[in-house]
Amino acid sequence: MGKIGVQMETLKDIGSYQYAANNIIPGYKPPGYNALRGPLLQRERAHTEKLLEPIKGTWRLKGVSIVTDGWTDAQRRPLINFMAVSDGDPMFLRAVDGSKEYKDRHYMADLMRQVIEEVKPQNVVQIITDNASVCKSASRLIEAEYPTIFWTPCVVHTLNLALKNICAAKNTEANEIVLKLIKTSLRTMVISEAWNAYKEDDVRKVATVKNLILNNSWWDKVDYILSFTGPIYDMLRMADINKPILHLIYEMWDSMIERVKESIYKHENKELSEYSAFFDVVYRIIIDRWTKSCTPLHCLAHSLNPRYYTPQWLEGAPNRIPPHLDNEISSERVKCLHRYFTDPEERKAVFQEFPKFVGSLDFYSSFDCLQDRWNLEPKEWWLNYGSFTPILQRLALKLLGQPCSSSCERNWSTYSFIHSLKRNKITPKRAEDLVFVHTNLRLLSRKSEKYRIGQSRMWDIGGDIIEPFDAVNSLEMASLSFDEPILEQEIIGEPSNVMENEDDEM
């Protein structure tokens, strides 16, 4: 056993999988192909499920969001993904193969219902999907069946649709934004001898492209487009994470619109009180998208953020008012509370608690309590002071732990790695088991002490980095061909034959 022990230590140094695959270890018989793909995988999944039980045990108090989106695997099968996210912890639940199903609202609602029952209805705060009509219709069925579960459109998808609308050719020439990413490479390309000799049968297009790319005024126009779409992109990047920011979304939309306005008005040399025809177009697009995606849950979560009642926040921008003085927020908050508290006596109690919180009455008038509204994170404040309004505290602690996005790109990256073109014969069920084990063991590893200290500290943090919008200059195009139809359309401005549905189907 001593020799085996030395060899096992060697595995840690040079990679266990590579060593075990290429060397015979005396006394050790590796599992066979059928065992790995069958009973051992099922055993590991069952073991992982047991390890997840402590996290599931917190859902009753913390609440959980069920997020779902779609993907297509290597064999072009449509998969529907379900995750449970609570307090920033994304847990993989299942990926359903919908290739043989008619994916109408009843089918989608049935899948949602199965997941809700698995998670327990009393634990679920919201279901987050994209804006596809079938998801919206299915979620309405779920809301009717489970009154305390809200459907929330994915903020990332909503912002993407807003950007598409703004960047449509009929509104702006913002399709040229993509060229900013490769400005240096483009200029190098068009001054090369190879470019001058390129496509001799279409000299006009070649010359037009060269003149545009070498024209500083044209690049100034691209910079302007980037400046007023930058705030939208920044919000999109902030929303495209699992962190609990549901309670920040209402204010983020308002701030984003103000930043867009400032950028456009600065370019047009106008006072903010003047009229801008272009901003009016952009504003109506953004407001239309926000109106379609804002829910009573956003308003209630916004109302329960202690910071939005502080002088520091109210004085941070013009025209800010505390949430309880905003008619829209107040109306939606009341709708939400009526759904949560159907019992008249309980609803009366929470309606009595809310004025104490917003009006800083009784215990909430203490110096520390008022100061900490700004100094502490909202959830920390409720944990410290919320026991004096217990019903409101329980609700606040649930809402302050919820995400706003249904995007699970890292999960689909794991799925595509496992079910790649080289491994395209893996059945959806086996691929799902592998993704379940991989994704959830990753979640568990983030909660270990080794994730916070030592050489492996925060080993996967790159996946959560929010890239700055001005970092695009660091990207270069290794190979660029004018034969690409999309590139030709962006530069020459010729119309595309591809029409996109604003509310993309999942």
C-alpha positions as CSV (number, residue, x, y, z in Angstrom):
1,M,0.0,0.0,0.0
2,G,3.0,2.3,0.6
3,K,3.9,2.1,-3.1
4,I,0.4,2.8,-4.1
5,G,0.3,5.8,-1.8
6,V,3.3,7.3,-3.4
7,Q,1.8,6.8,-6.8
8,M,-1.5,8.3,-5.8
9,E,0.4,11.4,-4.6
10,T,2.0,11.5,-8.1
11,L,-1.5,11.6,-9.5
12,K,-2.1,15.0,-7.8
13,D,1.0,16.4,-9.3
14,I,0.6,15.5,-13.0
15,G,-3.1,15.0,-13.3
16,S,-5.0,12.0,-12.2
17,Y,-7.0,11.4,-15.3
18,Q,-4.0,11.5,-17.7
19,Y,-1.9,9.3,-15.4
20,A,-4.6,6.8,-14.8
21,A,-5.4,6.6,-18.5
22,N,-1.8,5.9,-19.5
23,N,-0.3,3.9,-16.7
24,I,-1.1,0.7,-14.8
25,I,-1.4,1.2,-11.1
26,P,-0.7,-2.0,-9.2
27,G,-3.6,-3.0,-7.0
28,Y,-6.0,-0.6,-8.7
29,K,-8.5,-1.7,-11.3
30,P,-10.2,1.3,-13.0
31,P,-14.0,1.0,-13.6
32,G,-15.1,-0.1,-17.0
33,Y,-16.9,1.9,-19.7
34,N,-20.4,0.6,-18.8
35,A,-19.9,1.1,-15.1
36,L,-18.8,4.7,-15.6
37,R,-21.7,5.6,-17.8
38,G,-24.3,3.6,-15.8
39,P,-24.4,2.8,-12.1
40,L,-21.4,4.9,-11.1
41,L,-22.9,8.0,-12.7
42,Q,-26.2,7.4,-11.0
43,R,-24.5,6.8,-7.7
44,E,-22.6,10.1,-8.1
45,R,-25.8,11.9,-8.9
46,A,-27.6,10.5,-5.9
47,H,-24.6,11.5,-3.7
48,T,-24.6,15.0,-5.2
49,E,-28.3,15.3,-4.4
50,K,-27.6,14.4,-0.8
51,L,-24.9,17.1,-0.6
52,L,-27.4,19.7,-1.9
53,E,-30.0,19.0,0.9
54,P,-28.5,21.7,3.3
55,I,-28.9,24.3,0.6
56,K,-32.5,23.2,-0.2
57,G,-33.2,23.5,3.5
58,T,-32.6,27.3,3.4
59,W,-35.2,27.8,0.6
60,R,-38.1,28.1,3.0
61,L,-36.6,31.3,4.6
62,K,-34.6,32.6,1.6
63,G,-37.0,31.9,-1.2
64,V,-36.0,30.6,-4.6
65,S,-36.4,31.6,-8.2
66,I,-37.0,29.1,-10.9
67,V,-35.2,30.2,-14.1
68,T,-35.6,28.6,-17.4
69,D,-34.2,29.1,-20.9
70,G,-33.7,27.1,-24.1
71,W,-30.8,25.6,-26.0
72,T,-30.1,23.3,-28.9
73,D,-27.7,20.4,-28.5
74,A,-25.2,18.9,-31.0
75,Q,-28.0,16.8,-32.6
76,R,-30.2,19.9,-33.0
77,R,-32.6,18.7,-30.2
78,P,-34.3,21.6,-28.3
79,L,-33.6,21.4,-24.6
80,I,-35.4,23.3,-21.9
81,N,-33.2,24.1,-18.9
82,F,-34.4,24.7,-15.3
83,M,-32.3,26.1,-12.5
84,A,-33.2,27.1,-8.9
85,V,-31.5,30.3,-7.8
86,S,-31.5,31.4,-4.2
87,D,-29.3,34.1,-2.7
88,G,-26.9,33.9,-5.6
89,D,-26.6,30.1,-5.6
90,P,-27.6,28.6,-8.9
91,M,-28.6,24.9,-8.6
92,F,-29.1,22.8,-11.7
93,L,-32.4,21.0,-11.7
94,R,-33.0,19.4,-15.1
95,A,-32.8,19.8,-18.8
96,V,-35.8,18.5,-20.7
97,D,-35.6,17.2,-24.3
98,G,-38.5,18.7,-26.1
99,S,-37.8,17.4,-29.6
100,K,-40.9,15.1,-29.7
101,E,-43.2,17.6,-28.0
102,Y,-45.5,20.3,-29.2
103,K,-44.2,23.2,-27.1
104,D,-47.3,25.2,-26.5
105,R,-48.3,27.0,-23.3
106,H,-49.8,23.9,-21.8
107,Y,-46.7,21.8,-22.3
108,M,-44.5,24.6,-20.9
109,A,-46.8,25.2,-17.9
110,D,-46.7,21.4,-17.2
111,L,-42.9,21.5,-17.0
112,M,-43.0,24.5,-14.8
113,R,-45.6,22.9,-12.6
114,Q,-43.4,19.8,-12.1
115,V,-40.4,21.9,-11.1
116,I,-42.5,24.0,-8.7
117,E,-43.7,20.9,-7.0
118,E,-40.2,19.5,-6.8
119,V,-38.9,22.8,-5.2
120,K,-42.2,23.2,-3.1
121,P,-44.6,26.0,-4.1
122,Q,-44.3,27.8,-0.7
123,N,-40.5,28.3,-1.4
124,V,-40.9,29.7,-4.9
125,V,-40.9,33.5,-5.3
126,Q,-40.9,33.8,-9.1
127,I,-40.4,32.1,-12.4
128,I,-38.1,33.9,-14.8
129,T,-38.2,33.2,-18.5
130,D,-37.5,35.2,-21.7
131,N,-40.2,37.2,-23.4
132,A,-41.3,34.5,-25.8
133,S,-45.1,34.4,-26.1
134,V,-45.4,30.7,-25.2
135,C,-43.4,31.3,-22.0
136,K,-45.5,34.4,-21.1
137,S,-48.7,32.4,-21.7
138,A,-47.5,29.4,-19.7
139,S,-46.4,31.6,-16.8
140,R,-49.8,33.2,-16.7
141,L,-51.4,29.8,-16.2
142,I,-48.9,29.2,-13.4
143,E,-49.8,32.5,-11.8
144,A,-53.4,31.6,-11.8
145,E,-52.7,28.3,-10.2
146,Y,-50.1,29.6,-7.7
147,P,-51.1,33.2,-6.7
148,T,-48.0,33.8,-4.7
149,I,-45.6,32.9,-7.6
150,F,-44.9,35.7,-10.0
151,W,-43.8,35.5,-13.6
152,T,-40.8,37.9,-14.2
153,P,-39.5,38.5,-17.7
154,C,-35.7,38.1,-18.0
155,V,-34.2,41.6,-17.7
156,V,-31.2,40.6,-19.9
157,H,-33.5,39.5,-22.7
158,T,-35.6,42.6,-22.4
159,L,-32.5,44.8,-22.7
160,N,-31.3,42.8,-25.7
161,L,-34.6,43.5,-27.4
162,A,-34.4,47.2,-26.6
163,L,-30.9,47.3,-28.1
164,K,-32.1,45.6,-31.2
165,N,-34.9,48.1,-31.6
166,I,-32.7,51.1,-31.0
167,C,-30.0,49.7,-33.4
168,A,-32.5,49.0,-36.2
169,A,-31.5,50.8,-39.4
170,K,-34.8,52.8,-39.3
171,N,-33.7,54.4,-36.0
172,T,-29.9,54.7,-36.1
173,E,-26.9,53.4,-37.9
174,A,-25.9,51.5,-34.8
175,N,-25.3,48.3,-36.7
176,E,-21.8,49.6,-37.3
177,I,-21.0,49.3,-33.5
178,V,-19.6,45.8,-34.2
179,L,-16.9,47.4,-36.3
180,K,-15.5,49.3,-33.3
181,L,-14.3,46.0,-31.9
182,I,-12.0,45.5,-34.8
183,K,-11.1,49.0,-35.8
184,T,-7.3,48.5,-35.9
185,S,-7.5,45.3,-37.8
186,L,-9.9,46.8,-40.3
187,R,-7.6,49.8,-41.0
188,T,-4.7,47.4,-41.4
189,M,-6.7,45.4,-43.8
190,V,-7.9,48.1,-46.2
191,I,-4.4,49.7,-46.6
192,S,-2.8,46.4,-47.5
193,E,-1.8,45.6,-51.1
194,A,-4.0,42.5,-50.9
195,W,-7.1,44.7,-50.3
196,N,-6.4,46.9,-53.3
197,A,-6.3,43.8,-55.5
198,Y,-9.3,42.2,-53.9
199,K,-12.5,41.6,-55.8
200,E,-11.6,43.4,-59.0
201,D,-15.1,42.8,-60.3
202,D,-16.6,45.0,-57.5
203,V,-14.2,48.0,-57.2
204,R,-17.0,50.3,-56.0
205,K,-17.6,48.3,-52.9
206,V,-13.9,47.9,-52.1
207,A,-13.4,51.7,-52.5
208,T,-16.4,52.5,-50.4
209,V,-15.4,50.3,-47.6
210,K,-11.8,51.7,-47.6
211,N,-13.0,55.3,-47.5
212,L,-15.4,54.6,-44.6
213,I,-12.9,52.8,-42.5
214,L,-10.2,55.5,-43.0
215,N,-12.7,58.3,-42.3
216,N,-12.3,59.7,-38.8
217,S,-15.7,61.4,-38.9
218,W,-17.3,58.0,-39.5
219,W,-15.5,56.6,-36.5
220,D,-16.7,59.6,-34.4
221,K,-20.2,58.6,-35.3
222,V,-19.5,55.1,-34.1
223,D,-18.1,56.4,-30.9
224,Y,-21.3,58.5,-30.4
225,I,-23.5,55.4,-30.9
226,L,-21.4,53.5,-28.3
227,S,-21.7,56.4,-25.9
228,F,-25.5,56.4,-25.7
229,T,-25.9,52.6,-25.9
230,G,-23.2,52.1,-23.3
231,P,-25.5,52.6,-20.3
232,I,-27.9,50.0,-21.7
233,Y,-25.0,47.6,-22.2
234,D,-23.7,48.3,-18.7
235,M,-27.0,47.5,-17.2
236,L,-27.3,44.3,-19.3
237,R,-23.9,43.1,-17.9
238,M,-24.9,43.9,-14.4
239,A,-28.2,42.0,-14.8
240,D,-26.6,39.0,-16.5
241,I,-25.5,37.4,-13.2
242,N,-27.0,35.1,-10.6
243,K,-26.5,37.6,-7.8
244,P,-29.7,38.9,-6.0
245,I,-30.5,42.2,-7.7
246,L,-34.2,42.0,-8.2
247,H,-34.7,44.8,-5.7
248,L,-32.3,47.1,-7.7
249,I,-33.9,46.7,-11.1
250,Y,-36.5,49.5,-10.9
251,E,-33.9,52.1,-10.0
252,M,-31.4,50.7,-12.5
253,W,-33.8,51.3,-15.3
254,D,-34.4,54.9,-14.2
255,S,-30.7,55.6,-13.9
256,M,-29.9,54.0,-17.2
257,I,-32.5,56.2,-19.0
258,E,-31.0,59.3,-17.5
259,R,-27.5,58.3,-18.6
260,V,-28.7,57.7,-22.1
261,K,-30.4,61.1,-22.2
262,E,-27.3,62.9,-20.9
263,S,-25.2,61.3,-23.6
264,I,-27.5,62.2,-26.5
265,Y,-28.1,65.7,-25.2
266,K,-24.4,66.3,-24.7
267,H,-23.8,65.3,-28.4
268,E,-26.6,67.6,-29.6
269,N,-25.5,70.5,-27.4
270,K,-28.9,70.8,-25.8
271,E,-30.1,71.5,-22.3
272,L,-31.9,68.6,-20.6
273,S,-35.1,70.7,-20.6
274,E,-35.1,71.0,-24.4
275,Y,-36.7,68.6,-26.8
276,S,-34.7,66.0,-28.8
277,A,-36.4,64.1,-31.6
278,F,-33.8,61.4,-31.5
279,F,-33.9,60.9,-27.7
280,D,-37.7,60.8,-28.0
281,V,-37.4,57.7,-30.3
282,V,-34.9,56.0,-28.0
283,Y,-36.9,56.9,-24.9
284,R,-40.1,55.4,-26.3
285,I,-38.3,52.2,-27.2
286,I,-36.8,51.8,-23.7
287,I,-40.0,52.7,-21.9
288,D,-42.1,50.3,-24.1
289,R,-39.7,47.5,-23.1
290,W,-39.7,48.4,-19.5
291,T,-43.5,48.6,-19.4
292,K,-43.7,45.1,-20.8
293,S,-41.2,43.7,-18.3
294,C,-42.0,45.6,-15.1
295,T,-44.0,43.5,-12.6
296,P,-45.5,44.1,-9.2
297,L,-42.7,42.1,-7.7
298,H,-40.1,44.6,-9.0
299,C,-42.1,47.4,-7.3
300,L,-42.5,45.6,-4.0
301,A,-38.8,44.6,-3.9
302,H,-37.9,48.2,-4.7
303,S,-40.2,49.4,-1.9
304,L,-38.4,47.1,0.6
305,N,-34.9,48.5,0.0
306,P,-34.1,50.7,3.0
307,R,-31.6,52.7,1.0
308,Y,-34.3,54.2,-1.1
309,Y,-35.6,56.2,1.9
310,T,-32.3,57.8,2.9
311,P,-31.2,61.4,2.3
312,Q,-28.1,60.1,0.6
313,W,-30.0,58.3,-2.1
314,L,-32.7,60.9,-2.5
315,E,-30.2,63.7,-3.0
316,G,-28.0,61.6,-5.4
317,A,-30.0,62.6,-8.4
318,P,-32.7,65.2,-9.3
319,N,-36.4,64.3,-9.0
320,R,-35.9,61.3,-6.8
321,I,-38.7,60.5,-4.3
322,P,-39.0,57.6,-1.8
323,P,-40.9,54.6,-3.1
324,H,-44.0,55.1,-1.0
325,L,-44.6,58.5,-2.6
326,D,-44.5,57.1,-6.2
327,N,-48.0,56.3,-7.5
328,E,-47.0,53.5,-9.8
329,I,-44.8,51.7,-7.3
330,S,-47.4,52.1,-4.6
331,S,-50.2,50.7,-6.8
332,E,-48.1,47.7,-7.8
333,R,-46.9,47.1,-4.3
334,V,-50.5,46.9,-3.0
335,K,-51.4,44.4,-5.8
336,C,-48.5,42.3,-4.7
337,L,-49.4,42.3,-1.1
338,H,-53.0,41.3,-1.9
339,R,-51.7,38.2,-3.7
340,Y,-49.3,37.3,-0.9
341,F,-51.8,37.8,2.0
342,T,-55.2,36.6,1.1
343,D,-56.3,36.4,4.8
344,P,-57.8,39.8,5.7
345,E,-56.3,39.9,9.2
346,E,-52.8,39.0,8.0
347,R,-53.1,41.6,5.3
348,K,-54.2,44.2,7.8
349,A,-51.2,43.4,9.9
350,V,-48.7,43.9,7.1
351,F,-50.4,47.1,6.1
352,Q,-49.9,48.3,9.6
353,E,-46.2,47.3,9.5
354,F,-45.3,49.0,6.3
355,P,-45.9,52.6,7.5
356,K,-43.6,51.9,10.5
357,F,-40.9,50.9,8.1
358,V,-41.2,53.7,5.5
359,G,-42.1,56.4,8.1
360,S,-39.3,55.5,10.5
361,L,-41.8,55.1,13.3
362,D,-41.4,53.6,16.8
363,F,-38.1,51.6,16.9
364,Y,-37.3,52.5,13.4
365,S,-36.7,56.1,14.4
366,S,-33.5,55.2,16.4
367,F,-30.3,56.8,15.3
368,D,-28.5,53.6,14.5
369,C,-31.5,52.2,12.6
370,L,-31.7,55.3,10.4
371,Q,-27.9,55.5,9.8
372,D,-27.7,51.9,8.9
373,R,-30.3,52.2,6.2
374,W,-27.5,53.6,4.1
375,N,-24.5,52.0,5.7
376,L,-25.7,48.3,5.6
377,E,-26.6,46.1,2.7
378,P,-30.5,45.9,2.5
379,K,-30.5,42.3,3.6
380,E,-28.2,43.0,6.6
381,W,-30.4,45.9,7.7
382,W,-33.5,43.7,7.7
383,L,-31.7,41.0,9.7
384,N,-30.6,43.6,12.2
385,Y,-33.8,45.6,12.6
386,G,-36.6,43.9,10.8
387,S,-37.9,41.8,13.8
388,F,-40.1,44.7,14.8
389,T,-42.2,44.2,11.7
390,P,-41.9,40.4,11.4
391,I,-44.3,39.8,8.5
392,L,-42.6,42.4,6.4
393,Q,-39.2,41.1,7.5
394,R,-39.9,37.6,6.2
395,L,-41.1,38.9,2.9
396,A,-38.1,41.3,2.5
397,L,-35.6,38.6,3.2
398,K,-37.1,36.5,0.5
399,L,-37.3,39.2,-2.2
400,L,-33.8,40.6,-1.4
401,G,-32.3,37.2,-2.3
402,Q,-33.7,36.9,-5.8
403,P,-32.0,37.3,-9.3
404,C,-33.5,39.1,-12.3
405,S,-32.2,37.0,-15.2
406,S,-32.9,33.6,-16.7
407,S,-29.6,33.5,-18.6
408,C,-27.6,30.4,-17.8
409,E,-24.8,30.6,-20.3
410,R,-22.3,28.9,-18.0
411,N,-24.6,26.0,-17.6
412,W,-25.1,25.6,-21.4
413,S,-21.3,25.9,-21.9
414,T,-21.0,22.9,-19.5
415,Y,-23.6,21.1,-21.5
416,S,-22.0,21.8,-24.9
417,F,-18.6,20.6,-23.5
418,I,-20.2,17.3,-22.4
419,H,-22.5,16.9,-25.4
420,S,-20.1,18.1,-28.1
421,L,-19.9,17.2,-31.8
422,K,-17.4,14.5,-30.9
423,R,-19.7,13.1,-28.2
424,N,-23.0,13.6,-29.9
425,K,-24.3,10.1,-29.3
426,I,-24.7,10.7,-25.6
427,T,-28.4,10.5,-24.7
428,P,-30.1,13.7,-23.3
429,K,-30.7,11.9,-20.0
430,R,-27.1,10.9,-19.6
431,A,-25.9,14.3,-20.6
432,E,-28.3,15.8,-18.1
433,D,-26.9,13.6,-15.3
434,L,-23.4,14.7,-16.1
435,V,-24.3,18.4,-16.2
436,F,-26.2,17.9,-12.9
437,V,-23.2,16.5,-11.2
438,H,-20.7,18.9,-12.7
439,T,-22.7,22.1,-12.2
440,N,-23.9,21.3,-8.6
441,L,-20.5,20.1,-7.4
442,R,-19.2,23.4,-8.7
443,L,-21.8,25.2,-6.6
444,L,-20.9,23.1,-3.5
445,S,-17.2,23.8,-4.1
446,R,-17.9,27.5,-3.9
447,K,-19.1,27.1,-0.4
448,S,-16.0,25.3,0.8
449,E,-13.3,26.9,2.9
450,K,-10.7,26.1,0.1
451,Y,-12.7,28.4,-2.2
452,R,-12.1,31.4,0.1
453,I,-8.4,30.8,1.0
454,G,-5.2,29.2,-0.4
455,Q,-3.9,28.9,-4.0
456,S,-7.2,27.7,-5.4
457,R,-9.1,30.7,-3.9
458,M,-12.0,31.8,-6.1
459,W,-10.6,29.5,-8.9
460,D,-13.6,30.2,-11.2
461,I,-14.2,33.9,-10.6
462,G,-13.4,34.8,-14.2
463,G,-16.9,33.6,-15.1
464,D,-18.4,36.4,-13.0
465,I,-16.3,39.3,-14.1
466,I,-18.3,42.2,-15.6
467,E,-16.3,43.4,-18.6
468,P,-16.1,47.2,-19.1
469,F,-17.7,48.5,-22.2
470,D,-14.5,50.4,-23.2
471,A,-12.5,47.2,-23.3
472,V,-13.5,46.4,-26.8
473,N,-10.3,47.9,-28.2
474,S,-8.4,44.9,-26.8
475,L,-10.2,42.6,-29.2
476,E,-8.7,41.8,-32.6
477,M,-9.9,39.9,-35.6
478,A,-7.4,37.3,-36.7
479,S,-8.9,36.7,-40.1
480,L,-11.5,38.9,-41.8
481,S,-13.1,38.3,-45.2
482,F,-15.2,40.7,-47.1
483,D,-17.1,37.7,-48.4
484,E,-19.0,37.6,-45.1
485,P,-22.5,38.8,-45.9
486,I,-23.1,40.3,-42.4
487,L,-19.9,42.3,-42.6
488,E,-20.9,43.6,-46.1
489,Q,-24.3,44.6,-44.8
490,E,-22.8,46.5,-41.8
491,I,-20.4,48.5,-43.9
492,I,-22.3,49.1,-47.1
493,G,-25.6,49.4,-45.5
494,E,-27.4,47.0,-47.8
495,P,-30.6,45.5,-46.3
496,S,-30.6,42.0,-44.7
497,N,-33.0,39.3,-45.7
498,V,-33.1,38.0,-42.1
499,M,-36.1,39.2,-40.1
500,E,-36.1,38.7,-36.4
501,N,-39.1,38.3,-34.1
502,E,-38.9,40.9,-31.4
503,D,-40.1,38.4,-28.8
504,D,-37.8,35.5,-29.8
505,E,-39.2,32.1,-29.1
506,M,-37.2,30.0,-26.7
